[in-house]
Amino acid sequence: MLQIALWEPEIPPNTGNVARLCAAVGCPLHLVGRLGFRLDAKSLRRAGLDYWDAVELHRHDDLAAFAASLLNPNQPDGMPPKVYCLTAHADRPYTEIMFRSGDVLLFGSETRGLPPEILDRYHEQCYTIPMPARKVRSLNLANAVAIVLYEGLRQLHAW
């Protein structure tokens, strides 16, 4: 199965839609860095996010904690998962990714995307979702996650 990671998400309904997607397909969700909302039960309920108990949620304070959590020796092939960054600032389309079970799709915040330090760290693993009309800067976060996640699931024959 693939994993989804959101870097400093800001908008609760976007994160809620991603969480629902993760619950629907059974993939873990990592929330990394400063959040633009609280994760307490009252705040989540107010945002209509009542399915969080169906999500395998991991919370990481920063990139170092997130990266350390991925060093799990129990990967199917013994290799740590690859982290693929999805960004409007890459040239290669996400369809060039050759997914392995356990790999992570990392998406940036809604207004800032992924910071330069993350793009530099994972520069060989940065991909984009092509937007041929070139009339928008980026796609909605939840839509972007769904597009790339389902390509990964298709490759892994996960249904």
C-alpha positions in Angstrom: 0.0 0.0 0.0 1.1 3.6 -0.5 1.3 6.3 2.1 0.2 9.9 1.9 2.1 12.8 3.6 0.9 16.4 3.9 3.4 19.1 4.7 1.8 21.8 6.9 -1.8 21.5 5.6 -3.8 24.7 6.3 -7.4 24.0 5.3 -9.3 21.5 7.4 -11.8 20.4 4.7 -8.9 19.6 2.3 -7.2 17.5 4.9 -10.5 16.0 5.7 -11.0 15.0 2.1 -7.6 13.5 2.0 -8.2 11.6 5.2 -11.5 10.2 3.8 -9.6 9.1 0.7 -7.0 7.4 2.9 -9.7 5.7 4.9 -11.4 4.5 1.7 -8.3 2.9 0.2 -6.6 1.9 3.5 -3.4 3.9 3.3 -1.7 5.7 6.2 -1.8 9.5 6.4 1.2 11.5 7.7 0.6 15.1 8.8 4.0 16.9 9.0 5.0 20.2 10.6 2.7 23.0 11.7 -1.0 22.5 11.0 -3.4 25.3 10.1 -6.1 23.7 12.4 -6.4 21.6 15.6 -6.7 17.9 15.7 -8.9 17.7 18.8 -12.2 15.9 18.5 -14.3 19.0 18.8 -12.5 20.9 16.0 -12.6 17.8 13.7 -16.3 17.3 14.4 -17.1 20.9 13.7 -15.3 20.6 10.3 -17.5 17.5 9.5 -14.5 15.1 9.8 -16.2 12.3 11.6 -14.3 9.4 10.0 -10.9 10.0 11.5 -11.1 6.8 13.5 -10.9 4.9 10.2 -7.6 6.6 9.2 -4.1 5.3 10.2 -2.9 8.8 11.2 0.7 9.7 12.0 1.7 13.1 13.3 5.2 14.4 12.9 6.6 17.7 14.3 9.1 18.2 11.5 10.7 16.7 8.5 13.4 14.9 10.5 10.8 13.1 12.6 8.9 12.2 9.5 12.0 10.9 7.7 13.0 8.9 10.8 9.5 7.3 10.9 10.1 5.9 7.4 13.2 3.9 8.4 11.2 0.8 9.1 13.2 -2.4 8.5 9.9 -4.4 7.9 9.4 -3.1 4.4 8.5 -6.0 2.0 11.8 -5.7 0.1 13.9 -4.5 3.1 14.3 -1.1 1.5 13.0 2.1 3.1 10.1 3.6 1.1 10.8 6.3 -1.4 9.4 9.7 -0.8 7.9 11.3 -4.0 7.3 15.0 -3.8 4.4 16.4 -5.9 5.0 20.0 -6.8 4.1 22.5 -9.6 7.8 23.2 -9.8 8.9 19.9 -11.3 9.2 19.0 -14.9 8.6 15.2 -14.8 4.9 14.0 -14.8 3.8 11.8 -12.0 3.0 9.1 -14.6 6.8 8.4 -14.7 6.9 7.2 -11.1 7.4 3.4 -10.7 5.6 2.8 -7.4 6.5 0.2 -4.8 4.4 -0.8 -1.9 5.1 1.5 1.0 6.2 4.5 -1.0 5.2 7.9 0.2 3.5 10.7 -1.8 4.4 14.0 -0.2 2.3 17.1 -0.9 2.8 20.7 0.2 0.6 23.2 1.9 -2.3 24.7 0.0 -0.8 28.2 -0.3 3.0 27.6 -0.1 3.5 24.1 -1.5 6.7 22.3 -0.5 9.5 24.5 0.9 12.9 24.6 -0.9 14.6 22.5 1.7 12.3 19.6 1.0 12.5 20.0 -2.7 16.3 20.0 -2.4 16.4 16.9 -0.2 14.3 14.9 -2.5 15.2 16.6 -5.8 15.5 13.4 -7.7 12.0 12.4 -6.7 10.0 15.5 -7.6 7.1 15.2 -10.0 4.2 17.2 -11.2 0.7 16.8 -12.3 0.6 18.4 -15.8 -1.9 21.2 -16.3 -1.8 21.7 -20.1 -4.1 24.8 -20.2 -1.6 26.7 -17.9 -4.3 28.8 -16.5 -3.9 27.9 -12.8 -0.9 27.6 -10.5 -2.0 24.4 -8.9 -4.8 21.9 -8.3 -6.8 21.5 -5.1 -4.8 19.5 -2.6 -7.4 16.7 -2.2 -7.8 16.4 -6.0 -4.0 16.2 -6.5 -3.7 13.5 -3.9 -6.5 11.5 -5.5 -5.0 11.7 -9.0 -1.6 10.5 -8.0 -2.7 8.0 -5.4 -5.0 6.2 -7.8 -2.2 6.0 -10.4 -0.1 4.3 -7.8 -2.9 1.9 -6.8 -3.4 1.0 -10.5 0.3 0.2 -10.9 0.3 -1.9 -7.7 -2.9 -3.7 -8.7 -4.4 -2.7 -5.4 -8.0 -3.5 -6.1 
